[in-house]
Amino acid sequence: MDTLLYVENLTVSFDGFLALRNLNLIVERDERVRLLIGPNGAGKTTLFDALTGHVTPSAGRALFRDTVNVLGMSPHAIANAGVIRKFQTPSVFPGHTVFENMLLSAGRKRFTSTLGAGRGFHAHDAIVAVLDQVGLRERAGDLAGTLSHGEQQWLEIAMLLVQEPRLLLLDEPAAGMTRPEKERTGALIEAIVERSACAVMLIEHDMEFVRQIARRGHRVTVLHEGTVLSEGSLDRVQADERVIKAYLGRGKVRGTA
């Protein structure tokens, strides 16, 4: 295999309810963005939970970079392996500055020994570079609680990027954003995958945002009832009658809803 993520027969059960049913999914090494869509209850968030150690599957395996089976590992160990997740709601520290939030996040992995040795300038350089990438360099001294919702989302993405992930999982990154913020978030995701070794897998319900990302040719996976219903380009999945019936409806295919 030459894959970034290889998920085979992944099954997660909650008190007899199958949240994931023998789910199979492959993300190739040269793939930069994968979009996950589907109705509520399709298993999207449960998939992220399984991949990051927050639920224990009853069956299956998930190989990261061909060798590391992340299933059964602790969330901390999975993050150290390079799979890092952002939840839908920002989890920044509002009483700390933007820079302090970044420093706290950086210290979780890459810069622990560096900071302990009193050579914090290494972390400083990396933090400034990432803040510049997400457009928050000028807000570095501001309290995170004074940022807008969109800016807090970008700060949390920056907090994860400074840990140098190889696969970044984003759960509805555009939720609650204004249209300009969504457009900027889409541009940020493209910049992340173009300028780093990090790939992005994201869950999204906003089809306008999905179209913004998918127009660059990124693959879309549709989940339904805990398994993969359809996969391919956005045009392909939008034309799939099973997807139209289970999720999109005619209006969303035409772009009117």
Stockholm file with secondary structure:
# STOCKHOLM 1.0

chainA/1-257         MDTLLYVENLTVSFDGFLALRNLNLIVERDERVRLLIGPNGAGKTTLFDALTGHVTPSAGRALFRDTVNVLGMSPHAIANAGVIRKFQTPSVFPGHTVFENMLLSAGRKRFTSTLGAGRGFHAHDAIVAVLDQVGLRERAGDLAGTLSHGEQQWLEIAMLLVQEPRLLLLDEPAAGMTRPEKERTGALIEAIVERSACAVMLIEHDMEFVRQIARRGHRVTVLHEGTVLSEGSLDRVQADERVIKAYLGRGKVRGTA
#=GR chainA/1-257 SS CCEEEEEEEEEEEETTEEEEEEEEEEEETTCCEEEEECCTTSSHHHHHHHHTTSSCCSEEEEEETTTEECTTSCHHHHHHHTEEEECSSCCCCTTSBHHHHHHHHHTTTTTHHHHHTTCTHHHHHHHHHHHHHHTCGGGTTSBGGGSCHHHHHHHHHHHHHTTCCSEEEEESTTTTCCHHHHHHHHHHHHHHHHHSSCEEEEECCCHHHHHHHHTTCCEEEEEETTEEEEEECHHHHHHCHHHIIIIIHHHHHHTCC
#=GC SS_cons         CCEEEEEEEEEEEETTEEEEEEEEEEEETTCCEEEEECCTTSSHHHHHHHHTTSSCCSEEEEEETTTEECTTSCHHHHHHHTEEEECSSCCCCTTSBHHHHHHHHHTTTTTHHHHHTTCTHHHHHHHHHHHHHHTCGGGTTSBGGGSCHHHHHHHHHHHHHTTCCSEEEEESTTTTCCHHHHHHHHHHHHHHHHHSSCEEEEECCCHHHHHHHHTTCCEEEEEETTEEEEEECHHHHHHCHHHIIIIIHHHHHHTCC
//
